Amino acid sequence: MSESSVKTSPSYRRFTSADIAAAHGLSVAVRWPHRADDWRFMHDAGTGFVAEDNGAVIGTALCWKFGADRGTLGLVIVSPEEQGRGIGRKLMELVLEELGNRVTFLHATVAGKPLYEKLGFVTCGGLTQHQGTPGSVAAVAPPPGEHLRAATPEDLPTLIELASRASGFDRSATIPALLAFAQGVVLERDGEVLGFSLFRPFGRGYAIGPVVTQRSSDDLRARALISYWLALHEGDFVRIDVPGDAGINDWLSGLGLARVDSVDKMVRNASADLREAAPDATWRAYGIVNQAMA
């Protein structure tokens, strides 16, 4: 083996905004849809680490803190040419050290799940990714007496509260950051907000999420909040990531948003009761922010 072909040990350091271009290149290499702007949003909202070899970024992992006791992690990527060197595990150890004793969630790819299990994560749910380019979609009418309207700045405290309750995470920073570039619609009855959904550029087109509303047997409110955007964006590529218990998968598929992937939701540092319980008895997430920030 020539001296030039010997692999040196990678170095590890904090992720900075200067790494966004290289990180985007890594996500392209593993065929993830994230744009540089998607990386920028998630970097600005969290923190993370990179692995470097001879000055080149060959791995990333980011994490997000929500309040004092919750966190998520994601965007764990190792260059395809550099896999098998323990880089992913080291990056995971760094973000877990950063998160400390927080109850920590992630969404696991099939390839990543064995490592996550070794690091103490257990499965606590699932998620289905839907995407596609729907044709003409008729907007679903909300229940009688309820109507949809554009979200306004005055809605922000309510949107934060509902998003926090439905997800189990403190969304006081996340929702304002999303609204800097996302559009929002609110479901209302007699001045009471009964749900909302956000729509924003992402990847190959757009993403819907979060989608939050009160639970109901027919999911009519969720369907109204989602179809509102689809009716306005005929012919656009749209993605939505749906928690496994939401019950709208067949409906989405019928609209032209095919199921393209299913992943396990995993958690660490959580009791059995917490792993099994829904975050809130009244409010449900029918679409999440993204798989990294949940």
N, C-alpha and C positions, 0 to 999 in steps of 0.2 A: 504493500500500500504506500503510495507516495505521501510525502509530508503534507502536500497541499490538500489531500483528500481526507485527512484526519479531522473529524468533527471536534470543535472546541466546545466547552460547556457554555450554554447560554447564560446571559446575564439578565437580571430582572429589575425593573424599576417602575415607578408610577406612570400611568397613562397620562399624556398631556394632549392639549389640543393640536399640537404639532404632529401627533401620531394618527390623526383622523384619516389622512390620505392613505397611509400604509395599511391601516385597519380596514378601510374600505376595499383595498386590494385583496386582503385576506378573505373577506366575505365573498368577494367575486370569485376567488379561487375555489371556494367550497360551494359555490352556486347558491349563496344566500342572496335575497333580493335587496338588501339594505343599500340605500343611497348614502353618499357622504353626509348629506343633511340629516339623515336618520341617525347616523353615528354621532353627529354633533349634538343633536337633541339629547341623546342618551348619555353622552359624556358630560354635558352640562348639568344633567340631573343627578349624576352619581360620581363614582370614582372607580379606579381600576388599575390594572398592571399590564405591562407588556413584557414579553421575552424577546431578547435581542441576540443576534449572532453576527459577529463582524459588522455591527452597525445597522443590520437589517432587522426590522420587526418581523418575527416569525410566529408570534402568538399573542393573544389578548384574552383578558377576562375582566368584566366589569361587575360592579355591585351597586345597590341602591339601598339607602337607609330610610325607613319610614317610621318616624317617631323613635322612641327609646328602645322598643323591643321587637321590631319587625324589620325584615330585609329580604331582598331578592338578589339573585345573581344571574348573569347571562352573558351572551356574546363571548362565550368560551370557544375560541378558535385557535387551532394550530395549523400552520402551513402543511398542506398534504405531503410535501417533501420532507418535513421534519417530524412527523408523527412517529410514535414508538420510542421516544427519547425521555419520556417522563415529564415533558414540558406542560402538558395539560394538567397533570396532577399538581405540579409546583404552583401553577397559576391559581388553581382552585384553593390550595392551601393559603396562598396570599390573600385572596378575597375573603376566605372564611376567617382568617385572623383579623382582617379589617372589620368584619361584621360582628365578631366576638360571640357573645351568648344570645344574640338575637334569634328569634324563631325565623328561620330562613327558608324561602321557597325557591324552586326553580322548575323549569319545564325541560324534561330530559329527552334528548334524541336517543334512538336505539343504541347508537355507538357510545354515547356518553353515560348511559345508565349504570353499567357495571362499576365505573369509577365512582359515581355519585353514591352508590350503595356502600362501597368501601369507606367512603368518607362520612357515613352515618345518615344518609338520606333514606327515607322510606316513601313509598308511593302513597299519596293521599287523594288522588283524583285523576282527572284526565282533561284533555283539551283537544278540540277538533279544529283544524284550519280549513276554512272555506275560501275559495277564490274563483274568479272567472270574469267574463265579460258578458253580463246579462243583456238581453234584448230589452224590449219594452216591458216594464214592470209597472203594474197598477199600484198606486199607493194604497195601503190598507187603512181604512178609516178607524180611528180610535173608538173606544166605547162611547155610548151616548152621553152627552154632557161634557165630554172631554175634547180638547183641541190641541193642535201643535202650533207652536210659534217659535220664532228665532230666539235663541238665548241672548240675553243682554248682560252688561257688566253687573247689573243689580242681582242677577241670579248666582253670581260666583259663590257666595257663602253656602247657598243651598246645594249647588253642584258638588262642592267639596265635601259637604256632609254626606250626601247620598253616595258619592263614589267611595268615600271612606268606609261607610257602613257596609256597602255591598262587597267590597274587596277585602275588608279587614286590615287595610293599610291606611296610614295617615296620608291623604291626598292633598294636603294644604299647599304643597309646592308643585305637585304634578299637574293638577288641573289648570292653574294659571299658566304654567309653561306650555301646555298643550294649546290653550286658547290663544297663544301668541300667533299661531299659524293654522289652527283648526277652526271649522265652523261648528256651531252647536244648535240643536233644536231641543225644545222643552215641551213636555206633555203636561197640560194644566187642566184643572177643573176648579171653577170658582176661585181663582187666584192661588190655589194650592198646587205646587209642583208634584207631579206623580211619576216623573221619570225624565231622562234626557239621553241624547246620544251625540257623539262628536264624529266629525268626518274630516279627514286630513290627507295631504299627499303622503304617500309611502311607497317605497319600492318601485314596482312597475307601473303604479297608478295611484290608488287611494286605499285608505284603510278606514273602516268604521269601528269606533271604539274609543272610550268605553261606552257601553249601552247599559243603562241602569234603570230599572223600574220596579214597581211592586209585583210580587208574585201573583200569578193568576192561573187558573186551570187551562185556559185557552191560549195563553201567551199573547193575547191580542195587542196589549200595549207594546210589548217588545217588537212585534211584527210591524206595528205602525211606525215606531221609531226607526226601524231599519229600512223599511220599504220607502220611507220618505226620501232617503238619499238615493236609493236605487232608481226611483222614478225620475229623479233629476239628472241622473248620470248614465243614461242609456248609452251603451257602447264603450263605456270606460271600464278599465280593469279595476276590480274592487276585491279587497280581502277583509275578512273578519275572523277573529279567533274566538271560539265559543266554548265556554266551560262545559264539561261532559254532562252535567245534570240540567242543562238549560232547556232541552226538549224541542229545539227549533231546527235541528240538523236536516231533517227530511224536507221541511219547508224551504230552507235555504238552497238545498240541492235542486229542488223543483224550479227555483227562480233562475238557475244557471250558475250558482255559486257552488261548484263541486267540492266535495270533501277530497282534499289532496294530501292530508297528513293527520295523524293522531299521535299525540305525545302524552307521556305521563307527567302529572304534577307531583312533585316530591317536596318533602319538608324535612328539616333537621332541627333539633332542640325543641321539639313539641311533644306534649303529652298525647296519649291516645285519644282523649276526649277532644282536644283541640284539632287533631288530625281529621277526626270524623265529623265535626260539627260545621255547619254552614256559618259563614261570618255573621250573618244577620237573619233574623226570622222573617222580616218584612221585605227587605230590599234584596234584589238578585241582580248579579251581573250576567247579562246575556251576550256581552262582548267585552273583551278586556283591552287594556291599553296596548300591550304587546307581550310576547312570551317572555321577554327579559324582565320587564318591570311589573308584569302580571296585572 
